[in-house]
Amino acid sequence: MESDYPVFNAAQMLRFVNEDAYLKWAYAHLLKKGHDSETALEVLFNGNVLEDTAMTDEYELYAKKGDKQ
């Protein structure tokens, strides 16, 4: 059975972060606080993408963009 929830992918989330001003700010803040890149991306994913339909839809667009590269 397939889940309705998106699956975390660091590269995909980084593409999303680089295009969103709020996520970019939050990512920089987490890095400044000492988190490594992947942990910061996963925190942003869990706190902003999961269970938010608009953010999930946007996140999924970056998966498609990654497939074309």
Helices and strands as residue ranges (DSSP letters): H 10-19, H 21-32, H 37-44, I 45-49, H 53-68
